Amino acid sequence: MSLNFSYYMPTRILFGPGKLADLATTEHLPGKKALIVIGASGSMQKLGYLGRVVDYLRQNGVEAVVYDRILPNPVAEHVEEGAALARRNQCDFVLGLGGGSTIDSAKSIAVMAVNPGLYWDYVHGGSGGGKTPPHRALPIVAITTTAGTGTEADPWTVITKSDTQEKIGWGSKDTFPALSIVDPELMLSVPPRTTAYTGMDAFFHSVEAYLATVRQPASDHLALEAIGLIARYLPAAVRDGNDLEARTQLAWANTEAGICESLSSCISHHSMEHAVSAFHPEVAHGAGLTMLSVAYFTYLAERCLPERFVAMAEAMGESTAALPEAVKPFAFITALQKLIDASGLADEKLSGYGVRREELPALAENSFHTMGGLYQVTPVPLSLAEVTQIYENAYR
């Protein structure tokens, strides 16, 4: 653990069942005309969430325009399209309503609504231009309807450049939401499979933040708590989506995981998954992480930080006291497999999404090209050959 670090967490978070209604009265809205960003599936309209948000904003003296084309793996062209709509309508803040894809897109749209050029000009990594935006992003409000990405509590936004198959995370101090509302009642409608995918995403954010070389005391505390909460409550929420206690505990674990991403970092597990879903956009991010996870973390547990793997296993309820010292770190792998099974994801396999064994070396190369920075904070060095082998070990 490093005791030489920077702590910065500027987002105001309103958390708890029923908190969405606070949108009508809160004094913390950052403008008077919102671009509301939602997904293309239509679920926010069907569930009535969009109508409620528009009505609450109106009660608070705020007009709204809606952009509704965001995909589950969002793409740069929709960022630019949404930004153009925000400019035409003179919106002064951007509100993301939905899961991680819509909130991430809202962040990127907020950047491009006030900056010249193309979104990829400002992305770091891959073919991104690496420029610094000359103007600060519009303020961002996040209303999350899933317990998955933690994006309501971090600055990161993950967008894909479709023509080059590059899926890259990027962010700055300007892309922290100014206000986030986390209302677990909005998560009661999430189907079991999506609950599992998003919950596992939050789980791996926490695990990776706990292992990253840039970890710090606050991220360690939050990560271990989130790991334990998800291990306990994700299977319950998958079994019974109306279990508000499980949903609330998962929502908090997810927000904790987002704060961990702000204070620490994900590691190369995420780089490897981004390559998978860049090549195969139908792969949900949490599904991709899950399919790679046993092979990836087994490889790490064999080589580094045994005490941290033991601590994570114990946080998940796995007893290690009677195990030989050399075996203790692998109690985490046992606990991880139990969580995957209990969440209904044991049947997920890369080949089921059309991933071919012969493309695994290309995925490895893509992971270094697009998200190479996360390899720098991974606690053990990984070569291209080793990453390809991890893909091989995960493949079925």
Stockholm file with secondary structure:
# STOCKHOLM 1.0

chainA/1-396         MSLNFSYYMPTRILFGPGKLADLATTEHLPGKKALIVIGASGSMQKLGYLGRVVDYLRQNGVEAVVYDRILPNPVAEHVEEGAALARRNQCDFVLGLGGGSTIDSAKSIAVMAVNPGLYWDYVHGGSGGGKTPPHRALPIVAITTTAGTGTEADPWTVITKSDTQEKIGWGSKDTFPALSIVDPELMLSVPPRTTAYTGMDAFFHSVEAYLATVRQPASDHLALEAIGLIARYLPAAVRDGNDLEARTQLAWANTEAGICESLSSCISHHSMEHAVSAFHPEVAHGAGLTMLSVAYFTYLAERCLPERFVAMAEAMGESTAALPEAVKPFAFITALQKLIDASGLADEKLSGYGVRREELPALAENSFHTMGGLYQVTPVPLSLAEVTQIYENAYR
#=GR chainA/1-396 SS CCSSCCCCCCCEEEESTTGGGGGGTCSCCCCSEEEEEEETTCHHHHTTHHHHHHHHHHHTTCEEEEEEEECSSCBHHHHHHHHHHHHHTTCSEEEEEESHHHHHHHHHHHHHTSSCSCGGGGCCSTTCCCCCCSSCCCCEEEEESSSSSCGGGSSCEEEEEGGGTEEEEECCGGGSCSEEEECGGGGTTSCHHHHHHHHHHHHHHHHHHHHSTTCCHHHHHHHHHHHHHHHHHHHHHHHCTTCHHHHHHHHHHHHHHHHHHHHSCCCHHHHHHHHHHHHCTTSCHHHHHHHHHHHHHHHHHTTSCHHHHHHHHHHTTCCCTTSCTTTGGGHHHHHHHHHHHHTTCTTCCGGGGTCCGGGHHHHHHHHHHHHGGGGGGSSSCCCHHHHHHHHHHHCC
#=GC SS_cons         CCSSCCCCCCCEEEESTTGGGGGGTCSCCCCSEEEEEEETTCHHHHTTHHHHHHHHHHHTTCEEEEEEEECSSCBHHHHHHHHHHHHHTTCSEEEEEESHHHHHHHHHHHHHTSSCSCGGGGCCSTTCCCCCCSSCCCCEEEEESSSSSCGGGSSCEEEEEGGGTEEEEECCGGGSCSEEEECGGGGTTSCHHHHHHHHHHHHHHHHHHHHSTTCCHHHHHHHHHHHHHHHHHHHHHHHCTTCHHHHHHHHHHHHHHHHHHHHSCCCHHHHHHHHHHHHCTTSCHHHHHHHHHHHHHHHHHTTSCHHHHHHHHHHTTCCCTTSCTTTGGGHHHHHHHHHHHHTTCTTCCGGGGTCCGGGHHHHHHHHHHHHGGGGGGSSSCCCHHHHHHHHHHHCC
//
